[in-house]
Amino acid sequence: KLTRFGITQWKLTTIGKGYNGRTYKQIMPQITDILDISPPTRSFYILINKAKGLAENKKGPTNVYAVIFYDTVKTRTQSIRSTDPKWHFNKKLTGTSRSLEIKVYWKNSSRTFGLSKKKKDTLIARLVIELDEETSFMKQTWFKFDKGHGRILLSVEEA
């Protein structure tokens, strides 16, 4: 639990121990024994080839795109008008995270009096892939989405 202690100090309380300090630099040396070891920084290329069997929009054909999240990196594919999009998207990702998340969206927009009014895009599928230390690459593999219909073909190669 981190609480303010007076005007200029912070107090960190863990089970059985308390730590005091005015700045981050003063508290960090005291709490290193209770912190998890940071995983090593990794770089890899992700190739998202295509998706199949995505849910169809009741309003008719719509543009579909994927967003990839890794550590603090967020990147997206181009929009494709299909329920079986072929993106052939390749990107180098770098970070320390142990998971890779891919979300697929319908691109929503409507027009009113010639002005484009942006609506929030609709999430239609989600996949989380755990990347352990032994996982340095995956060949072209089909993954079934954790949430939503369909599956996605992707590969991961160490950079």
TASULJO-V318672 format. One record per residue. N is the residue number from 1. PHI is phi as a letter, one per 20 degrees, with the letter a starting at -180 (NA if undefined). PSI is psi in whole degrees, 0 to 359 (none if undefined). OMEGA is omega in radians with two decimals (* if undefined). Layout:
N PHI PSI OMEGA
N PHI PSI OMEGA
//
This chain:
1 NA 130 3.14
2 d 122 -3.12
3 c 156 3.07
4 f 137 -3.11
5 c 94 -3.02
6 m 198 -3.08
7 e 324 -2.99
8 d 6 -3.09
9 c 158 3.08
10 d 148 3.11
11 c 126 3.12
12 d 125 3.14
13 d 123 3.04
14 d 177 -3.13
15 f 113 3.08
16 n 352 -3.09
17 c 149 3.05
18 c 148 -3.13
19 c 140 3.13
20 c 152 3.07
21 r 160 3.14
22 e 332 -3.07
23 c 167 3.08
24 g 318 -3.11
25 f 332 3.12
26 e 326 -3.09
27 e 322 -3.03
28 g 314 3.14
29 f 334 -3.13
30 f 332 -3.01
31 d 5 -3.11
32 f 332 -3.14
33 f 342 3.14
34 d 357 -3.14
35 e 148 3.04
36 f 151 3.07
37 f 132 -3.14
38 f 133 3.10
39 f 157 -3.13
40 f 153 3.07
41 f 133 -3.13
42 c 150 3.01
43 c 136 3.09
44 b 163 3.07
45 d 134 3.03
46 d 134 3.08
47 c 114 3.07
48 d 108 -3.10
49 f 297 -3.04
50 a 171 3.05
51 c 154 3.12
52 c 149 3.02
53 m 26 3.11
54 f 156 3.11
55 f 144 3.13
56 e 144 3.09
57 f 133 -3.13
58 f 340 -3.13
59 e 359 -3.14
60 o 188 -3.10
61 g 143 3.13
62 b 161 3.11
63 f 139 -3.12
64 c 139 3.06
65 b 160 3.12
66 d 144 3.06
67 d 131 -3.12
68 d 130 3.11
69 d 126 3.03
70 b 118 -3.10
71 l 240 3.12
72 e 3 -3.10
73 e 135 3.05
74 c 123 -3.14
75 b 161 -3.09
76 c 156 3.08
77 e 173 3.01
78 f 162 3.10
79 e 135 3.12
80 c 134 -3.13
81 e 86 -3.11
82 a 155 3.00
83 e 353 3.02
84 c 67 -3.04
85 f 147 3.05
86 d 103 -3.04
87 e 319 -3.02
88 l 50 -3.07
89 e 127 -3.13
90 c 131 -3.10
91 b 140 3.04
92 e 129 3.13
93 d 142 3.13
94 c 135 3.11
95 r 189 -3.11
96 d 3 -3.08
97 f 156 3.11
98 d 8 3.11
99 b 153 3.12
100 c 130 -3.12
101 d 136 3.10
102 c 127 3.09
103 c 140 3.12
104 d 133 -3.06
105 c 152 2.84
106 e 135 3.08
107 e 119 -3.12
108 d 135 2.98
109 a 148 3.07
110 c 156 -3.12
111 d 134 3.07
112 c 118 3.10
113 l 41 3.07
114 n 352 3.12
115 d 141 3.12
116 e 122 3.12
117 d 116 -3.06
118 e 126 3.01
119 d 160 3.10
120 f 133 3.13
121 f 151 -3.04
122 e 124 3.07
123 f 125 -3.14
124 d 342 3.13
125 b 152 -3.12
126 b 141 3.12
127 b 133 3.03
128 d 126 3.12
129 d 122 3.09
130 e 130 -3.13
131 d 99 3.09
132 e 176 -3.06
133 f 335 3.12
134 f 340 -3.11
135 f 98 3.11
136 d 339 3.08
137 a 159 3.02
138 c 129 3.07
139 f 174 3.11
140 g 114 -3.07
141 c 139 3.04
142 e 130 3.08
143 d 133 3.05
144 e 136 -3.13
145 f 142 3.07
146 f 322 3.13
147 c 133 3.12
148 n 177 -3.11
149 e 157 2.99
150 n 188 -3.13
151 b 167 -3.06
152 c 140 3.13
153 d 120 -3.14
154 b 165 3.05
155 c 154 3.12
156 c 127 3.11
157 c 133 3.12
158 f 138 -3.13
159 e none *
//
